[in-house]
Amino acid sequence: MTHIERVTKITPAMLKASNDWPFRHHAALAHPQGSEVGFVSMLKGWLQFADDHSNEDYAIGEDYYTGPIWARIGVELRQLLSCDIGSRLDCGTLDGIILGALEAEGFNENGE
């Protein structure tokens, strides 16, 4: 799985949801509105940057200069989840996407 594919992944929890939050969440990722636009753009850009980097000779987590910078951005994206990023986005799902990408590149939740 590429990092950007994490954005559109359907999880078992989404399939079992008793309301429409997964549909609202995915609609916001596909067509962000208002305060969603900036966050979704940053998240997708951050994930795409890692994918583009891994198309080179090695993954971003193996790059001793770029990797830690990329990880710090991920940590800060997680901090933004406590801000107003729109009512359609599910912050727990977004947190999981960010943590999953960090862990896949060998970083912990603190970007270390």
PLY file of the C-alpha trace (Angstrom):
ply
format ascii 1.0
element vertex 112
property float x
property float y
property float z
element edge 111
property int vertex1
property int vertex2
end_header
0.00 0.00 0.00
1.30 3.45 -0.84
0.96 6.21 1.70
-1.59 8.12 -0.39
-3.75 4.96 -0.60
-4.19 5.21 3.16
-6.55 8.14 2.56
-9.08 6.07 0.63
-8.75 2.77 2.53
-12.02 1.42 3.86
-11.57 -0.16 7.30
-13.77 -2.80 8.97
-14.94 -0.17 11.46
-16.21 1.95 8.59
-18.18 -0.95 7.17
-19.80 -1.63 10.56
-20.69 2.02 11.25
-24.26 2.54 12.36
-24.44 6.01 10.84
-23.09 7.75 7.77
-19.79 9.07 9.15
-17.62 6.98 6.77
-19.43 8.43 3.76
-19.14 12.00 5.07
-15.46 11.42 5.87
-14.63 10.07 2.42
-16.68 12.80 0.74
-14.66 15.39 2.65
-11.39 13.77 1.56
-12.50 13.59 -2.07
-14.14 17.02 -2.22
-13.06 19.14 0.76
-14.98 22.28 1.59
-14.26 25.26 3.80
-11.82 24.51 6.62
-11.35 20.96 5.30
-9.49 22.17 2.21
-6.25 23.22 3.86
-5.91 20.17 6.09
-6.80 17.65 3.38
-4.34 19.32 1.01
-1.54 19.21 3.58
-2.27 15.59 4.50
-2.37 14.40 0.91
0.74 16.42 0.06
2.62 14.96 3.02
1.67 11.41 2.07
2.38 11.96 -1.62
5.80 13.44 -0.77
6.72 10.19 1.00
5.47 8.11 -1.92
7.39 10.20 -4.42
10.52 9.95 -2.32
10.22 6.16 -2.07
10.18 5.99 -5.87
13.81 7.05 -5.67
16.54 4.76 -4.35
15.15 4.36 -0.82
12.15 5.14 1.36
11.80 8.48 3.11
12.28 6.82 6.50
15.73 5.70 5.39
16.76 9.24 4.42
18.65 10.60 7.42
18.06 14.22 6.39
14.60 14.32 4.79
13.02 11.59 6.90
13.11 13.41 10.25
11.77 16.60 8.64
8.93 14.65 7.05
8.19 12.94 10.38
8.02 16.29 12.23
5.45 17.49 9.71
3.39 14.37 10.45
3.55 15.05 14.17
2.34 18.61 13.57
-0.47 17.38 11.31
-1.62 15.25 14.25
-1.64 18.39 16.41
-3.88 20.13 13.88
-6.52 17.45 14.45
-7.46 19.31 17.63
-8.31 22.41 15.55
-11.39 23.11 13.44
-10.74 21.08 10.31
-14.39 20.59 9.38
-17.26 18.54 10.73
-17.21 15.83 8.05
-13.68 14.59 8.71
-13.19 11.86 11.31
-10.13 12.88 13.34
-9.60 9.39 14.78
-9.36 7.95 11.28
-7.01 10.74 10.21
-4.86 10.15 13.29
-4.62 6.49 12.32
-3.59 7.40 8.76
-0.83 9.68 10.01
0.40 7.23 12.67
0.33 4.39 10.15
2.47 6.35 7.71
4.94 7.35 10.43
5.23 3.78 11.69
5.61 2.38 8.16
8.66 4.62 7.78
10.16 3.59 11.12
9.09 6.58 13.23
7.12 6.58 16.46
4.21 8.87 17.37
6.69 11.58 18.34
8.42 11.47 14.96
11.55 9.86 16.38
0 1
1 2
2 3
3 4
4 5
5 6
6 7
7 8
8 9
9 10
10 11
11 12
12 13
13 14
14 15
15 16
16 17
17 18
18 19
19 20
20 21
21 22
22 23
23 24
24 25
25 26
26 27
27 28
28 29
29 30
30 31
31 32
32 33
33 34
34 35
35 36
36 37
37 38
38 39
39 40
40 41
41 42
42 43
43 44
44 45
45 46
46 47
47 48
48 49
49 50
50 51
51 52
52 53
53 54
54 55
55 56
56 57
57 58
58 59
59 60
60 61
61 62
62 63
63 64
64 65
65 66
66 67
67 68
68 69
69 70
70 71
71 72
72 73
73 74
74 75
75 76
76 77
77 78
78 79
79 80
80 81
81 82
82 83
83 84
84 85
85 86
86 87
87 88
88 89
89 90
90 91
91 92
92 93
93 94
94 95
95 96
96 97
97 98
98 99
99 100
100 101
101 102
102 103
103 104
104 105
105 106
106 107
107 108
108 109
109 110
110 111
